[in-house]
Amino acid sequence: MSATPSTMLELGTEAPDFTLESVNGGSLSLNYTNQSKGFVVMFICNHCPYVLHIENELVKLANEYIAKGIGFIAISSNDVEKYPQDSPEKMAEKNYPFPYLYDEDQEVAKAYKAACTPDLFVFDGDRKLVYRGQFDDSRPKNDEPVTGKDLRQAMDAVLEGKTIPEDRQKPSIGCNIKWKKGNEPEYFG
């Protein structure tokens, strides 16, 4: 299990637009979030122990905040030739309460400067980045409870129109995105 941190995309960045195939059929663009008070773009995958560690709490948190007007989009950008458990067919088995999209050419991950799974980005209603980083302090084997505290605080701030202090912007730690050979972005270590 490698531990790769987020690259911490610059706050205030406008959400890069995309259109990707949904594992449940059809395509979805960032316009999906147009009626949201804010939204979360998450880079996750099926096999990462860091994602599996937070998965139940992430689903619970998403259900709670979707009801409050926050949109959620999950994206997997891993190379499925080397990691077939992350294929769209396997992704569809997850049955998440939010769209789960496949970034086959990995260009969306590059646009967001995603580096790891999970890598979380919270945008306000104007599509400006207000938080990027960790779900909470819990990691596999560190005995911290999985609470979603950091993501929860970020979404609450969006709903209340407040700024998230810089000291609450902690990088996520997870498995690196599994880049296709020769497709590694410049920002990736």
Helices and strands as residue ranges (DSSP letters): E 4-5, E 19-22, E 27-29, G 30-33, E 38-43, H 49-66, E 70-76, G 84-86, H 88-92, E 100-102, H 107-111, E 116-117, E 119-124, E 129-133, H 149-160, G 166-168, E 173-176
